[in-house]
């Protein structure tokens, strides 16, 4: 089955905000491990990049908008730009997946409760086989709930839409 590693919104601003994304260093290390796996297995790597509104940390072509340098796309990787939490909505993602005959998606990225959640559910509805890599998505603390609780909650809830695995389970 043709598969792709999808890396959602792992952009520089996510690591420079105050406070930065939860467990950012570990997140980048785990995504790097998956990129190495994808390269060895010949999987497509798709970076999804959020275009935020003017004067936002993710405003297009500002320093914070760029993909984090620890996982920069290579020329053969696909980069999809989006403006909503849904990586499929009004983007080239679906056409790229069809063009490359991809049926399975390994999902990673930021923000767990927004872009990762929405893309996971939408991918399921579009009939892709989804694997949510549980230690490669993250978010930010909220006044009423910690980022770790958000991540744990989504790893539980999204099991209805995806297979939930760790990086180590995938690499075995």
MARVOMI-984030 format. One record per residue: residue in three letters; x, y, z of N, C-alpha, C, O in turn. Coordinates in steps of 0.001 Angstrom, whole numbers, padded with zeros to 6 digits. Layout:
<atoms>
ALA;X;Y;Z;X;Y;Z;X;Y;Z;X;Y;Z
...
</atoms>
This chain:
<atoms>
UNK;000850;-001183;000000;000000;000000;000000;000890;001239;000000;001772;001371;000848
UNK;000666;002132;-000933;001441;003364;-000987;001079;004267;000188;-000095;004474;000497
UNK;002108;004797;000830;001897;005594;002044;002674;006900;001966;003613;007054;001184
UNK;002242;007835;002811;002922;009121;002915;003015;009524;004374;002126;009238;005176
UNK;004104;010190;004698;004273;010830;005995;003801;012266;005832;004326;013008;005002
UNK;002806;012658;006629;002250;014006;006554;002656;014762;007819;002337;014348;008933
UNK;003356;015863;007629;003885;016673;008735;003148;018010;008702;003355;018820;007798
UNK;002297;018233;009686;001385;019375;009674;001924;020522;010536;002135;020357;011738
UNK;002139;021664;009922;002396;022942;010607;003572;022936;011595;003509;023598;012631
UNK;004613;022213;011288;005797;022240;012143;006665;023396;011635;007677;023208;010960
UNK;006216;024594;011994;006795;025836;011500;007537;026549;012622;007227;026362;013799
UNK;008503;027354;012259;009396;027994;013222;008665;028733;014335;009075;028647;015492
UNK;007602;029452;014021;006904;030248;015034;006366;029390;016177;006244;029873;017302
UNK;006048;028148;015909;005507;027276;016952;006517;027043;018081;006143;026687;019199
UNK;007781;027247;017774;008848;026990;018740;009382;028271;019379;010176;028221;020318
UNK;008942;029411;018866;009409;030688;019402;008307;031455;020125;008566;032496;020729
UNK;007075;030941;020065;005978;031583;020787;006244;031473;022286;007053;030651;022717
UNK;005574;032287;023065;005717;032208;024520;004370;031800;025109;003424;032586;025058
UNK;004258;030619;025655;005268;029553;025674;005315;028819;024327;004350;028865;023564
UNK;006424;028146;024037;006525;027380;022794;005700;026100;022858;005176;025731;023909
UNK;005597;025441;021726;004865;024183;021653;005416;023198;022694;006620;023148;022946
UNK;004524;022433;023278;004880;021456;024317;005869;020418;023782;005665;019833;022718
UNK;006946;020203;024548;007903;019135;024273;008493;019235;022857;008685;018226;022179
UNK;008773;020463;022433;009197;020723;021065;010444;019986;020624;010494;019475;019505
UNK;011453;019921;021478;012703;019246;021106;012451;017768;020810;012938;017240;019810
UNK;011690;017104;021681;011370;015701;021481;010493;015501;020240;010658;014528;019504
UNK;009570;016423;020019;008711;016371;018834;009562;016379;017563;009360;015553;016672
UNK;010506;017307;017482;011376;017390;016302;012235;016135;016135;012434;015661;015016
UNK;012740;015602;017245;013542;014374;017164;012707;013206;016635;013164;012446;015781
UNK;011481;013069;017148;010629;011957;016702;010213;012116;015247;010177;011133;014505
UNK;009903;013328;014830;009548;013545;013428;010765;013268;012541;010619;012700;011459
UNK;011943;013656;012977;013171;013365;012218;013360;011865;012045;013758;011403;010976
UNK;013076;011110;013093;013171;009643;013002;012184;009098;011968;012504;008173;011222
UNK;010990;009675;011930;010003;009225;010944;010400;009620;009527;010154;008873;008580
UNK;011010;010786;009379;011488;011203;008057;012548;010217;007563;012533;009823;006396
UNK;013450;009825;008430;014472;008837;008065;013817;007509;007660;014211;006899;006666
UNK;012818;007066;008432;012057;005853;008110;011394;005988;006737;011489;005087;005902
UNK;010723;007120;006512;010019;007334;005240;010999;007307;004070;010704;006731;003022
UNK;012149;007922;004246;013157;007912;003179;013641;006497;002883;013796;006127;001718
UNK;013882;005702;003924;014338;004317;003728;013282;003467;003038;013604;002605;002221
UNK;012005;003716;003376;010903;002917;002829;010376;003458;001498;009516;002840;000870
UNK;010890;004604;001072;010438;005190;-000188;009059;005829;-000106;008358;005936;-001113
UNK;008669;006254;001098;007363;006900;001255;007464;008366;000841;008513;008995;000984
UNK;006372;008890;000332;006298;010329;000060;006283;011062;001393;005722;010580;002377
UNK;006909;012232;001409;006861;013091;002585;006146;014370;002168;006535;015051;001219
UNK;005085;014671;002914;004262;015841;002612;004288;016771;003810;003912;016391;004919
UNK;004734;017986;003574;004719;019030;004596;003498;019899;004353;003267;020359;003234
UNK;002722;020122;005393;001589;021035;005315;001996;022289;006082;002461;022218;007220
UNK;001814;023419;005445;002294;024691;005994;001118;025657;006086;000455;025955;005093
UNK;000875;026139;007308;-000269;027031;007527;000085;028467;007161;001116;028995;007579
UNK;-000780;029084;006379;-000678;030504;006049;-001619;031260;006976;-002834;031264;006779
UNK;-001047;031898;007985;-001848;032654;008936;-002224;034021;008398;-001715;034443;007359
UNK;-003112;034717;009097;-003504;036062;008664;-002364;037065;008822;-001361;036793;009482
UNK;-002540;038206;008214;-001552;039276;008295;-001250;039611;009752;-002154;039669;010585
UNK;000011;039826;010046;000526;040164;011383;000432;039027;012399;000584;039262;013598
UNK;000189;037817;011946;000197;036670;012852;001570;036004;012796;002329;036241;011857
UNK;001900;035174;013789;003204;034492;013772;003417;033608;012544;004557;033336;012168
UNK;002314;033153;011909;002422;032278;010740;002045;032991;009443;001664;032347;008466
UNK;002151;034316;009433;001891;035058;008200;002853;034568;007125;004049;034414;007369
UNK;002314;034326;005936;003113;033789;004830;004353;034662;004572;004292;035892;004586
UNK;005465;033978;004338;006754;034585;003994;007391;035400;005116;008291;036200;004859
UNK;006943;035211;006345;007618;035813;007493;008537;034748;008087;008374;033568;007779
UNK;009501;035133;008933;010422;034133;009486;009724;032968;010202;010160;031825;010067
UNK;008667;033228;010951;007983;032170;011687;007176;031228;010833;006817;030140;011284
UNK;006885;031616;009618;006059;030817;008704;006815;029612;008144;006198;028599;007815
UNK;008118;029705;008032;008906;028648;007390;008898;027354;008214;008789;027377;009440
UNK;009017;026236;007508;009134;024925;008153;010382;024951;009033;011399;025533;008658
UNK;010300;024319;010204;011434;024303;011133;012660;023703;010447;012575;022675;009775
UNK;013795;024366;010631;015032;023969;009937;015507;022560;010289;016253;021970;009508
UNK;015114;022006;011413;015535;020637;011770;014884;019576;010889;015352;018439;010827
UNK;013812;019950;010213;013106;018973;009365;012788;019551;007990;011785;019171;007386
UNK;013593;020433;007496;013320;021138;006237;013010;020186;005091;013640;019137;004956
UNK;012031;020562;004265;011715;019735;003085;012877;019724;002085;013620;020695;001940
UNK;012995;018599;001415;013953;018464;000314;013209;018746;-000995;011979;018780;-000998
UNK;013909;018945;-002079;013221;019253;-003341;012187;018198;-003757;011173;018537;-004367
UNK;012432;016941;-003436;011482;015902;-003856;010251;015796;-002933;009284;015117;-003279
UNK;010278;016451;-001782;009133;016429;-000874;008041;017359;-001396;008303;018284;-002165
UNK;006829;017094;-000965;005678;017900;-001363;005379;018891;-000241;005386;018523;000934
UNK;005119;020137;-000599;004713;021147;000380;003341;021662;-000032;003142;022133;-001151
UNK;002403;021560;000900;001019;021993;000685;000758;023175;001616;001044;023093;002810
UNK;000230;024251;001094;-000137;025389;001924;-001635;025342;002211;-002432;024921;001373
UNK;-001999;025785;003419;-003405;025796;003816;-003708;027043;004628;-002805;027734;005098
UNK;-005001;027317;004784;-005429;028478;005570;-006443;028115;006642;-006910;028989;007371
UNK;-006791;026831;006749;-007747;026366;007751;-007143;025169;008480;-006097;024670;008065
UNK;-007776;024695;009558;-007252;023511;010246;-007298;022228;009411;-006590;021271;009727
UNK;-008104;022189;008369;-008278;021002;007536;-007260;021018;006396;-007351;021847;005490
UNK;-006302;020113;006443;-005259;020053;005408;-005799;019671;004040;-005106;019837;003037
UNK;-007028;019162;003981;-007654;018800;002710;-008441;019960;002107;-008558;020056;000885
UNK;-008976;020833;002940;-009909;021851;002476;-009212;022916;001628;-008312;023614;002095
UNK;-009644;023022;000384;-009165;024058;-000523;-007638;024040;-000670;-006995;025087;-000750
UNK;-007076;022829;-000705;-005634;022658;-000908;-005387;021622;-002004;-006326;021047;-002556
UNK;-004134;021398;-002304;-003739;020400;-003304;-003484;019024;-002684;-003032;018116;-003382
UNK;-003764;018852;-001396;-003429;017581;-000748;-004109;016393;-001423;-003441;015424;-001783
UNK;-005409;016454;-001595;-006143;015322;-002188;-005609;014994;-003584;-005417;013820;-003901
UNK;-005369;015988;-004409;-004884;015721;-005765;-003472;015127;-005736;-003153;014261;-006551
UNK;-002632;015579;-004814;-001283;015004;-004692;-001351;013541;-004244;-000615;012698;-004756
UNK;-002222;013250;-003304;-002359;011866;-002841;-002843;010968;-003980;-002342;009858;-004157
UNK;-003799;011444;-004732;-004304;010659;-005872;-003228;010486;-006943;-003045;009395;-007483
UNK;-002521;011574;-007241;-001482;011525;-008269;-000418;010489;-007933;000104;009824;-008828
UNK;-000093;010348;-006660;000944;009404;-006232;000363;008085;-005738;001082;007253;-005184
UNK;-000935;007896;-005938;-001625;006644;-005584;-001408;006276;-004116;-001135;005121;-003791
UNK;-001530;007257;-003247;-001310;007064;-001815;-002632;006750;-001133;-003637;007426;-001353
UNK;-002615;005706;-000295;-003825;005260;000401;-003668;005254;001917;-004650;005127;002649
UNK;-002428;005393;002386;-002158;005347;003821;-001397;006600;004222;-000462;007020;003540
UNK;-001815;007198;005351;-001179;008414;005840;-000687;008224;007261;-001431;007765;008127
UNK;000572;008578;007499;001120;008682;008842;001038;010161;009215;001708;010990;008599
UNK;000226;010499;010215;000012;011893;010577;000851;012322;011768;000949;011618;012773
UNK;001458;013505;011626;002259;014120;012678;001995;015619;012638;001424;016119;011669
UNK;002404;016343;013681;002390;017788;013571;001803;018550;014741;001676;018044;015856
UNK;001455;019775;014439;000978;020749;015414;-000297;021379;014838;-000297;021657;013639
UNK;-001218;021591;015470;-001720;021546;016800;-002639;020361;016945;-003536;020165;016124
UNK;-002434;019572;017968;-003172;018341;018181;-004676;018522;018037;-005315;017813;017260
UNK;-005248;019469;018782;-006707;019603;018853;-007317;020354;017682;-008540;020452;017583
UNK;-006491;020883;016800;-007009;021659;015674;-006619;020976;014360;-007373;020151;013844
UNK;-005476;021305;013832;-005086;020834;012507;-004850;019326;012431;-005225;018690;011447
UNK;-004234;018756;013457;-003994;017307;013443;-005320;016555;013563;-005580;015629;012794
UNK;-006151;016946;014515;-007458;016318;014704;-008308;016428;013433;-008839;015427;012953
UNK;-008435;017623;012899;-009293;017846;011738;-008807;017059;010528;-009612;016460;009815
UNK;-007501;017054;010292;-006947;016329;009153;-007114;014826;009332;-007371;014113;008361
UNK;-006972;014342;010548;-007174;012920;010826;-008607;012502;010501;-008827;011519;009793
UNK;-009558;013238;011010;-010967;012899;010778;-011330;013024;009301;-012034;012177;008752
UNK;-010845;014082;008668;-011155;014283;007246;-010502;013191;006400;-011121;012676;005469
UNK;-009258;012836;006717;-008602;011761;005984;-009364;010455;006094;-009503;009724;005113
UNK;-009857;010161;007290;-010684;008972;007500;-011930;009041;006619;-012280;008065;005955
UNK;-012596;010195;006616;-013819;010365;005812;-013538;010251;004320;-014417;009874;003545
UNK;-012317;010578;003919;-011918;010444;002508;-011421;009025;002207;-010951;008742;001105
UNK;-011532;008140;003203;-011225;006706;003070;-009732;006365;003017;-009343;005342;002454
UNK;-008911;007221;003601;-007501;006877;003742;-007333;006036;004991;-008069;006194;005965
UNK;-006355;005138;004954;-005969;004404;006161;-005016;005333;006907;-003964;005711;006391
UNK;-005404;005693;008129;-004667;006690;008887;-003926;006034;010052;-004484;005194;010758
UNK;-002682;006419;010241;-001949;006112;011468;-001576;007443;012092;-000834;008229;011501
UNK;-002090;007695;013285;-001705;008872;014053;-000517;008466;014908;-000621;007570;015746
UNK;000604;009124;014695;001810;008780;015438;001763;009561;016746;002011;010766;016785
UNK;001438;008840;017815;001042;009463;019082;002110;010292;019781;001785;011127;020625
UNK;003365;010078;019448;004430;010869;020062;005076;011836;019064;006226;012245;019226
UNK;004302;012190;018025;004798;013157;017036;003772;014249;016738;003799;014856;015667
UNK;002874;014496;017681;001995;015656;017544;001954;016363;018888;002129;015748;019940
UNK;001717;017671;018832;001779;018458;020057;000909;019697;019945;000326;019989;018901
UNK;000843;020416;021063;000026;021624;021141;000572;022527;022250;001715;022383;022683
UNK;-000255;023442;022688;000114;024428;023696;-000788;024279;024915;-001950;023893;024790
UNK;-000248;024588;026104;-001069;024608;027315;-002186;025632;027155;-002008;026672;026521
UNK;-003335;025324;027737;-004468;026244;027795;-004703;026594;029259;-004244;025864;030138
UNK;-005398;027675;029543;-005640;028044;030944;-006380;026949;031725;-006239;026854;032944
UNK;-007154;026138;031035;-008015;025154;031682;-007566;023710;031511;-008143;022808;032119
UNK;-006534;023477;030685;-006082;022103;030441;-004643;022123;029920;-004259;022998;029144
UNK;-003870;021152;030360;-002470;021091;029925;-002369;020508;028517;-003253;019783;028061
UNK;-001295;020835;027856;-001056;020291;026524;-000968;018764;026577;-001465;018088;025676
UNK;-000350;018220;027608;-000238;016761;027700;-001609;016107;027819;-001836;015041;027248
UNK;-002529;016739;028559;-003892;016195;028641;-004593;016257;027283;-005323;015334;026920
UNK;-004376;017326;026542;-004966;017446;025198;-004425;016334;024297;-005189;015675;023592
UNK;-003121;016131;024322;-002489;015099;023499;-003012;013716;023879;-003400;012937;023009
UNK;-003022;013412;025172;-003507;012101;025634;-004967;011880;025247;-005343;010799;024796
UNK;-005776;012910;025428;-007204;012817;025070;-007367;012497;023584;-008143;011615;023216
UNK;-006640;013208;022741;-006779;012983;021306;-006219;011633;020872;-006744;011014;019946
UNK;-005172;011178;021523;-004683;009827;021206;-005745;008784;021526;-005811;007749;020862
UNK;-006567;009037;022521;-007661;008118;022859;-008843;008290;021903;-009331;007305;021349
UNK;-009301;009498;021706;-010497;009751;020900;-010285;009414;019423;-011169;008852;018777
UNK;-009126;009754;018901;-008902;009560;017469;-008689;008102;017085;-008530;007793;015904
UNK;-008684;007213;018053;-008576;005777;017730;-009773;005295;016901;-009710;004245;016262
UNK;-010870;006077;016920;-012039;005740;016108;-011787;006039;014632;-012507;005543;013766
UNK;-010778;006840;014346;-010491;007281;012988;-009130;006843;012481;-008847;006935;011287
UNK;-008282;006365;013393;-006905;006058;013021;-006343;004960;013901;-006804;004735;015020
UNK;-005352;004293;013379;-004534;003410;014197;-003578;004326;014959;-002997;005238;014370
UNK;-003411;004096;016244;-002565;004945;017079;-001294;004162;017411;-001354;003100;018031
UNK;-000142;004697;016991;001133;004013;017226;002192;005021;017620;002097;006203;017288
UNK;003205;004542;018335;004373;005365;018646;005381;005252;017494;005263;004382;016631
UNK;006354;006135;017502;007441;006050;016510;008118;004692;016622;008348;004029;015610
UNK;008442;004271;017846;009117;002985;018020;008313;001830;017449;008886;000925;016843
UNK;007009;001841;017628;006159;000763;017057;006217;000770;015539;006227;-000292;014916
UNK;006254;001916;014952;006333;002011;013485;007691;001547;012975;007777;000871;011950
UNK;008744;001908;013688;010096;001575;013232;010425;000081;013378;011369;-000405;012755
UNK;009671;-000633;014179;009938;-002076;014351;009632;-002849;013109;009800;-004068;013083
</atoms>
